């Protein structure tokens, strides 16, 4: 499999689609996390649904079986550019991938919020306040927005070590480079996820929502243009270069997989 070198062994195992383990308990748990976060965000931010992909609110795999959902949103009276609320995969066949990603618009410079969950077959999680500037070039930005989460990040690293759980490292250098210094990501047993991971994820979301509500508008038209250009480029690269895209293609075929990619990076919107 030509893409396997870009995937961790947990993801690579599902490229062929031959692994069938019922991961329903784990799926229901991580989906409940995503749904609780989504409720928090909807209760806190003004959003409106973009119905360009309304036909994909439920979609099937190549065998005609339900395999996923996609909904997209934009800001109404909030500085949100694009929200992805989606899931794909069948827990009875091991692999699932659940997304909730919020990209901010150029009126503010606070981080985006990237999140993903799934079953590999253990609980997969990822949450990251995605910086809008290169942290090494703008250390004050990192200190202001990301550093307050560092103690939580370090606590999880210690929890993983003490539990003997292998830290998660993306196999593809590009993907590793996309993670901020405080990104939380891993593939962990369900009990560990419930006790050690989920509370930290909610703490990240609460911190991010606080940043949204305290955000000051970016006044400079030049800075806003730079933010917008960088946001669009990074969003496109992350989505189009995702090494897990072939898994979606195997499930739903190339035309729909390509469309899902376009939707994820906001290339298909009203």
C-alpha positions in Angstrom: 0.0 0.0 0.0 1.7 3.1 -1.2 0.2 5.4 1.4 1.1 3.1 4.4 4.4 4.8 5.0 2.5 8.1 5.8 0.3 6.5 8.4 0.9 5.1 11.9 0.3 1.4 12.2 -3.1 2.0 13.8 -4.3 3.9 10.7 -2.4 1.8 8.2 -4.2 -1.4 9.5 -7.5 0.0 8.1 -6.4 0.9 4.6 -7.3 -2.6 3.4 -10.5 -2.7 5.2 -9.9 -6.3 6.4 -10.0 -5.6 10.2 -13.4 -6.1 11.7 -13.6 -5.5 15.5 -16.8 -4.2 17.1 -15.7 -0.8 18.6 -19.2 0.4 19.4 -18.6 1.1 23.1 -15.5 3.2 22.3 -17.3 4.9 19.4 -20.3 5.8 21.6 -18.0 7.3 24.2 -15.9 9.5 21.9 -19.0 10.5 19.9 -20.6 11.6 23.2 -17.5 13.7 23.9 -17.9 15.3 20.5 -21.6 15.9 20.9 -21.2 17.5 24.4 -18.5 19.8 23.0 -20.8 20.7 20.1 -23.6 21.6 22.5 -21.2 23.8 24.5 -20.2 25.6 21.3 -23.7 26.0 20.0 -24.8 27.4 23.4 -21.9 29.9 23.4 -21.5 31.0 19.8 -23.9 32.3 17.2 -23.8 30.0 14.1 -25.9 29.3 11.1 -25.9 26.1 9.0 -24.5 26.2 5.5 -26.7 23.8 3.5 -24.6 23.4 0.4 -23.9 19.8 1.5 -27.4 19.1 2.8 -27.5 16.0 0.6 -24.6 14.5 2.7 -26.3 14.9 6.1 -26.4 11.1 5.8 -24.4 9.2 3.1 -23.7 5.5 2.3 -20.7 3.4 1.5 -20.2 1.6 -1.8 -22.4 -1.3 -0.6 -25.3 1.0 0.2 -24.9 0.9 3.9 -25.0 4.1 6.0 -21.4 5.2 6.7 -21.3 8.9 7.5 -22.7 12.4 8.1 -21.5 15.9 7.2 -22.9 19.2 8.4 -21.2 22.6 7.9 -21.7 25.9 9.6 -20.5 29.5 9.5 -20.6 32.3 12.0 -23.8 34.3 12.3 -23.0 36.9 15.0 -19.6 35.3 15.9 -16.2 35.5 14.2 -16.4 31.9 12.8 -15.6 31.2 9.2 -16.2 27.5 8.8 -17.3 24.6 11.0 -17.0 20.9 10.1 -19.3 18.5 12.1 -18.9 15.1 10.6 -18.2 11.4 11.1 -17.4 8.5 8.8 -16.9 4.8 9.4 -18.8 1.9 10.9 -17.9 0.9 14.5 -18.9 -2.7 13.9 -16.0 -2.8 11.3 -13.5 -1.1 13.6 -12.6 2.2 11.9 -14.4 5.4 12.6 -13.4 9.1 12.3 -15.3 11.9 13.9 -14.6 15.6 13.3 -15.5 18.9 14.9 -13.3 21.7 13.6 -13.9 25.4 14.0 -12.0 27.8 11.7 -12.1 31.5 12.8 -12.4 34.3 10.3 -9.9 37.1 9.8 -11.7 39.6 12.0 -9.8 38.1 15.0 -6.5 36.3 15.4 -7.3 33.7 18.1 -6.5 30.1 17.3 -8.7 27.8 15.3 -9.9 24.7 17.2 -9.2 21.4 15.6 -10.7 18.2 17.0 -11.0 14.6 15.9 -12.0 11.4 17.6 -12.3 7.8 16.4 -11.7 4.1 16.9 -8.4 2.5 15.9 -9.6 0.2 17.6 -8.8 2.0 20.9 -10.0 5.6 21.5 -8.3 8.1 19.2 -8.4 11.7 20.1 -7.0 15.0 18.9 -7.6 18.5 20.0 -5.5 21.5 19.1 -5.8 25.3 19.4 -4.3 25.9 16.0 -2.1 29.0 16.0 -2.7 31.7 13.3 1.0 32.8 13.3 4.2 30.8 13.3 5.0 30.4 17.0 8.7 30.7 16.6 8.3 34.0 14.8 5.6 35.3 17.1 6.5 34.0 20.6 4.2 36.6 22.3 1.2 35.0 20.4 2.2 31.5 21.7 2.6 32.9 25.2 -0.8 34.6 25.1 -3.0 31.9 23.6 -1.3 28.5 23.9 1.0 28.6 26.9 -1.9 28.7 29.4 -2.7 25.1 28.3 0.9 23.9 28.8 0.3 22.5 32.3 -2.6 20.4 31.0 -0.5 19.2 28.1 2.4 18.2 30.4 0.0 16.5 32.8 -1.2 14.2 30.0 2.3 13.3 29.0 3.0 12.3 32.6 -0.3 10.3 32.7 0.6 8.4 29.5 4.1 7.6 30.9 2.8 6.4 34.2 0.1 4.2 32.6 2.6 2.8 30.1 0.6 4.0 27.1 2.6 4.7 24.0 2.5 8.4 23.0 1.0 9.1 19.6 3.3 10.4 16.9 2.0 10.9 13.4 4.1 9.1 10.8 4.0 11.8 8.2 6.4 14.8 8.9 3.9 17.2 7.4 1.2 16.1 9.9 3.6 16.4 12.8 4.5 19.9 11.7 0.8 20.9 11.7 0.5 20.2 15.4 1.0 23.1 17.9 3.2 22.6 20.9 0.1 22.0 23.1 -1.8 19.6 20.8 -3.3 16.6 22.6 -3.4 13.5 20.5 -3.3 9.7 21.2 -4.7 6.3 20.8 -5.6 5.0 24.3 -7.6 2.4 26.1 -11.2 3.4 26.9 -10.8 3.6 30.7 -7.7 5.8 30.3 -9.6 8.0 27.9 -12.5 8.5 30.2 -10.4 9.2 33.3 -7.4 11.1 32.0 -8.2 12.5 28.5 -11.8 13.6 28.3 -11.6 16.1 31.2 -8.5 17.7 29.6 -10.3 18.0 26.3 -13.2 19.8 27.9 -10.7 22.1 29.7 -9.2 23.0 26.3 -12.6 23.8 24.8 -13.5 26.0 27.8 -10.2 27.9 27.4 -10.8 28.4 23.7 -14.3 29.6 24.2 -13.0 32.1 26.7 -10.6 33.4 24.0 -13.4 33.7 21.5 -15.4 35.9 23.9 -12.5 38.0 24.9 -11.2 38.4 21.3 -10.3 41.9 20.1 -11.0 42.8 16.5 -8.0 42.9 14.1 -8.1 46.5 12.8 -5.4 46.4 10.1 -6.7 45.5 6.7 -3.2 44.3 5.8 -3.0 42.0 8.8 -6.5 40.6 8.1 -5.5 39.8 4.5 -2.4 38.0 5.7 -4.4 36.0 8.2 -7.0 35.0 5.6 -4.4 34.0 3.0 -2.5 31.9 5.6 -5.7 30.3 6.9 -6.9 29.2 3.5 -3.5 27.8 2.5 -3.0 25.9 5.8 -6.6 24.6 5.8 -6.2 23.4 2.2 -2.9 21.7 2.8 -4.0 19.9 6.0 -7.1 18.5 4.3 -5.7 17.7 0.9 -2.6 16.1 2.3 -4.3 14.1 5.1 -2.7 10.6 4.7 -6.0 9.0 5.9 -7.9 10.2 2.8 -7.5 6.9 1.0 -9.5 5.2 3.8 -12.5 7.4 2.9 -11.9 6.7 -0.8 -12.1 3.0 -0.1 -15.4 3.4 1.8 -17.3 5.8 -0.5 -15.4 5.9 -3.8 -13.1 8.6 -5.2 -15.8 11.1 -6.4 -17.5 11.4 -3.0 -14.2 11.2 -1.2 -12.9 14.1 -3.3 -16.0 16.0 -2.6 -15.7 15.4 1.2 -12.2 16.8 1.0 -13.5 20.0 -0.8 -16.1 20.4 1.9 -13.7 20.0 4.7 -11.5 22.8 3.5 -14.5 25.0 2.7 -14.0 24.9 -1.1 -17.7 23.8 -1.4 -19.9 26.2 0.4 -22.9 28.5 -0.2 
